[in-house]
Structure formats: structure tokens, C-alpha cells
Amino acid sequence: MVEHVIETSDLRKSFPGIEALRGLDLQVPAGSICGFLGRNGAGKTTAMKILLGMVRPTSGEARVFGRTPDVEVRRRAGFVSEEKDLYGYMTVEEMIRFTAPFFPRWRADLEKKYLRKFNLPPDRKIKALSRGMRTKLALLLALCRGAELLIVDEPTSGLDPAMAEEALQAVVGHVADENMTVFFSSHQIAEVEQIADRVAIIDRGRIVMSGALDEIRESFRRIQLVFEGDAPQTEFRAPGVTHVRRNGRVLTLLASGAPDSIVDEARALNPLSVDIVPVTFKEIFLESVNTEE
Amino acid sequence: MLWYKSWLETRWRFLIGLALLLCSAAATVFTYPQVMKLMPMVPANISGPLGERIREAVVLARDYRGYVWSQWFRQNGRQWTTLFAIILGTAGILTPASGALFTLSLPVSRARLLGVRAATGLLELLLLAFVPSLLIPMLSPAIQQSYSVGSALGQAASLFVTASAFFTLALLLSTFFDDPWRPLMIALAIAIALGIVAQIFRIHRFGHVPWGLLLTSAVASLVLYYGAVINLQHRDF
């Protein structure tokens, strides 16, 4: 069994005038639900398209199931694009009948289950479906493939909260029953926290943080130093300092791991107070993608 | 299932084309008696290139075979078939509007996607070239004339081969652009330019099989199709 279902190494992609990926190193372990988090334009969709062979990398390597993206990878993976672009001229039933023969392990039992659960009208043309219904149909088509990997680009994009919740629950419920890996992109932190057990944060085409969500949450602390006058401009040598922010008399550090050595280094600057406070995942994300020191 | 998808995506273009070509072929047959009545009224003393063309048309029209060749296989049928070859070729292979990302997520190579689309289009083009052409020998007895099925088949094959080059040209252009309009306009402009060249050099002559043109068209079709495959395989979506 492949330890990492998805693995990229120094993956780069340039479009005219844009460097979308700048050395992306990503690993997604088998059986995980990995949230791919980043701001709009960070390179999430480009990375996903490379994993499915829709876009060719400029340099570097992308491997899925240990293979360079090819027809076999697509046979073993389900994909839901952000646009949920299906064939508008087909009915729901035709779209399902069209898709099923491409996948030898098509799950007719799941097809019936999700048709019922999602209330999809089989005779309705896809162009007449609402965006929410189209999302549900795209999910059905991806989930019934009998796929080992599900790649979903912005699963709740454009959906109202109720519909978004329904879509997320469908994915979570499916993964609970089936042995599969899910790799989904989002810029919604709450969504990632709700369903992911791992995260990879991408910013400007590079992974800035990745790992198990719980470990990331537990390992990060905010260390706040208040000085009598303006906070000094200093560089911390202690390991684990990921971000430093000066704001008047206050110096704020975002640190991972044991904070003892950082606190010792901070105390040497003679602050009036040193406070160590836990941080939310949202704060970690915002600090990770904030490029302004 | 890719065949079914290709058919759904091109069926209206094909059916409209077939209907128009059938009407045009029928009109060619049924206007022959009126044309014959007008023949004596054509002045014989028009000079210049236009006069030469008119005299040539009059000479051809004296014989039903010449009339059908001139009106259908050289003009109307050829122009309509070429037009619909281009329209079929621009029917969008992997455009955002036709669910490109979903198609690309299927376990199918791009070469196969293009192959099925090209085969569907060529099959439709084959019907567009042959069915209306075969209608002519079937309708001719209605005006007390006859046209051999063998001649119709031969001329239809010529129509198909030359139109195939325009179909593959449009197919190749479609692999460069996401919208159908630019490939359509470029292919039409090229078709019109080549049509003018064919007129100037009198490539189509009654009683002669244009072997050079047919061979050139067949080779061009293969080269253009190969170009379309290569371009599609290297494109980012």
C-alpha cells in the first residue's frame, strides 16, 4: 500500500505572467481527510489539476498512488471541480448512465442511496438544476466511482449554509463507511476544521504549514511581550518562532513546540510582561498566510 | 458512452445541416425545368470573364448531368457541405461550457476523446455528403430526367474528402480556442479564400476527377488531425 496517496516534490507551474506554484512539497497520507487551505489564487486549483493530469507542471514531480497522473490515476480517483461543470444538455439520469461505464467499480448501491438522499430528480436537465443540486450530483458522480481518492475543489463554493452543511456531511458520512482518502481545497477555515484531520496550508504557490490538525492546534502558542517603550526590533534565535509582529509597545510571537527557550530569550529583552496564550486554528492560518511582518 | 456524448453535442448542427442540404438538393432538381425555359433568354454576346462563365454554365445546363454537376457538386452542395463541415468541426471538444473538467476527470486519454469526436463528426459529414447527393438520382425521374447513382456516389465521395479537410481544420482550431466563434471565423475565411483560388484556377472541371485536390485534401486532413491531437495533449485546462 502506498503510504502517501499524494506526493509532490518541488512542483512548479508558470502561466504567462503568473507563477502559480513555486516549489510545492505536499504529502497526503492514505486514509486521511486533508484540507488544502489557502487564500484565493494561492495555487490550490492548479495543484489539484496537476494531480489529475489536467495541467502539466513546468518542473518538479507530482505522484498520485505512486504514479505520474494518468488515465489509471483518474480511474481510481473521484473529482469535483469548483464550477461543478457537468453536461447541461443531459438529464440527471443520463449523466449517471454516461459516467458509470467508465468505472468498473461503480457502486450502484450508493447511486440509489445518494439519489434518494439528495432528492435529485432523474428526469431534470442539468442546466435546469440549482447550483446546490448540481453540487450534489457532482458529489454523487464522484462518490459512486468506487474511488480510493476523492479530490474536491471548494466543495461548498456558492452554496448557502444549509446546502453547504449537507454537502460536507455527505462527504464525511461517505468516508466513515468507505476506506478512502479525501483531499479537498477550501478557503473556509470552519469547513476545514469541521471535517479534516490533516491540513496543508498553501500561500503563493508554496506549502507554509502541513500536518495533523490537532497537533498543529496544540503545538502553537502566542507569546505576547509588553514593553515600557516601543517594542524592540529583534530576531529570535530560539527554534519554533514562525511569526513576529511589532505593534507599538507590544511584540507578538507565534511559536510552535515547547515555548520555554523562546520565553527565556524574550525575558532577556526585559519586557514588562510575558503572556503565553493558546491560539485558534484561524489565527494560525491567518498568521501563516500573512506576509506583512 | 463518449459516442453518445459526441452525438448529443453535435446532433442539432448535423440535423439542421442535413435538412438544409436535402432541401437544396431537391431545389436543384426541381428548378431544372425552369432553368431550361430561361435558357433561350440568355444573351450569347456577353464578353469578358463573366460572359465566359455564363456561356460555360449555359453549355453545361443543356445536359442534365452537366447541370447537376455545375449547380450541386460544384456550387451549392460543395458550399453547404463545406460550411457544415466547419460547423461540425467547431462543436467544442473541451470547452468550459461543455463540462471540460468533468470530461478530463474521466479515465480516458485526450487522444481518445478527440478520436471519438472526430469520428462522430466525420460520420455525420459522410451522411451530409452522400444522403443529399443520392437524393438527386432518386428525384430526377419526377422531372423526366435521370442521374446515375454511380456518378452521384463518386461526386459525393469527392465532396466528402474535400470537406473533411475543412472539418479537421476547424477541429484543430477548436483545440486552440475555448469559444466556437474564432475557429468558425478563421476556418470560414480560409474556406472562402481557397474557394476563390479554386475558381481562378478552375480546379473543378466537368468530367474530370480532381485527383490532385483529393489527394491534397486527404493528406491535409491527416496532418491537421495529427496537429489537433498533439495540441490537445499539450494543453492546460
Interface residues (C-beta under 8 A of the other chain):
Chain A: F15 K49 L52 G53 M54 V55 R56 V71 E72 R74 R75 A77 G78 F79 S81 E83 D85 L86 Y87 G88 Y89 M90 R97 F98 T99 P101 F102 F103 A138 L141
Chain B: M1 Y4 K5 L8 E9 P96 S98 G99 A100 L101 F102 L104 S105 L106 P107 V108 S109 H234 D236 F237
